[in-house]
Amino acid sequence: MVPCATAVLMAVSGGAYAQSLESQTVEQRLDMLSRVVEQQQKEIKSLENHIVELEMAQRGRGEPGYAASQFGVQNVDGAAPADGMGVQVAQADAGPSVPYGSGGPAAAGAAGAVNGAAQGTANGVAVTPNASPDTGANSATPTIGTDNQAAEPERTQSEEAVVQKEHAPLFDHKLTIDQGLSYTYYDRRELSLTGFLALDAIFLGNINLDQTKASQYQYDVDVRYGLTDRISVDLDLPYMYRSSTFISGGAGGASSTLTDTSVNSSNIGDVNFGIYYQVFKETNAWPDIVASLRVKSDTGTSPFGIKLVSPDADNNNLITPTRLPTGTGIWNFTAGVSVLKTYDPVVLFGSLSYTYNVARSFADISSVQGQVEPAKVKLGDIIQVGAGAAIALSDKTSASLSFTTAVEPETKIDSGSGYEKVAGSQTNASTMNFGLNQVINKHLTINGSVSIGLTPDAPNFVVGLRFPYTF
């Protein structure tokens, strides 16, 4: 009964509208149509501005298609045919973008008012689509161990470069080859006193100033591969060149006369590999959390058992090693967790790791020529904490600032009578890090970094340049 009544009303209204048109001249009809079209164009323009503003507000967060759905742009199974006015009623593509000027709610309403009901509409009212499945973007708790990609905020290319550098590999990329170059500089000065105090005020003996200037150049290739969208593995192969200059006073018995000598070494470093697992995928409420486990080998040159020599016969104060190490000489395991949250255009990140150094027995740890001392060495386990922020300067450029500190307790040596601590071997290396990332294209990114040492145990500075290439 209701459909029949509706049909009668539509017929009566349509007849009245037709009679009113017949009583008008052609000029009056054209004028009325031009006013209607002008009003519709204003409505379309207003809706376009609202959609653009909402998409800008929701950039980097929210569910796909959110902006369009708020203003009634519905996705249907098939594209509705254009009517006589050339207005497209609906689009087939399910996405957040709306073809401005050729569709949308205003255009659909105009088509229904002037030319009757189009497919899927009646008098300009869009048909309600089927309810879309919940993606979990607004869930109060993150999804553990399952896909949650629909809830992930969209990141710009520069933000993705920050994620890859500071947080973890990009899990959606199958293979990445990351080549890096770095230069590390140390400058250490030590005051050496040989003698005794007379009358608790006067020092009798030799005063020498020893200085060491060390440069380290490293080239490494890090190969990363994504096994799944949550698990990634990598293998890092470093090669190192070290050069140290040792300076000491006391040549010829004069403390003001300096003597120096240089020692150079090059070799492969400690090969290391790791596995990453993405525990939580980032949502609007929760950060991205990645757990990792790294294993470092002892392929580099060990520092234990390197003999010390006096290269200058006129200066017994100058003592140098015969070679320089390129590794720690022991295996270690590092368990870590990193957290990252995107607040477009700012990315916040932090990390915490614990390194367990495996004890190892050496046939000789003595640095004295002609002396052999077997012992078991246990380096202190390291706790490292870091935090920082990055800001996207553009879609392809970002800058970052972070702080990192690593604390290592004393080294212990067991020469057969139990472990004994090595005095002065504890360290605290803290650095302030500055970074600049530039995306060249969808495959290549350039990451530059400068680290400034804040404590005596940290290097003076480190300059690095990396070139991750993603296939």
Helices and strands as residue ranges (DSSP letters): H 2-22, H 26-57, H 66-70, H 105-115, E 121-122, E 125-126, G 149-151, H 157-162, I 163-167, E 175-198, E 202-226, E 231-249, G 251-253, E 258-268, E 272-280, E 288-296, E 308-309, E 320-321, E 332-343, E 346-357, E 360-362, E 375-378, E 382-392, E 397-408, E 412-414, E 419-421, E 427-439, E 445-453, E 461-470
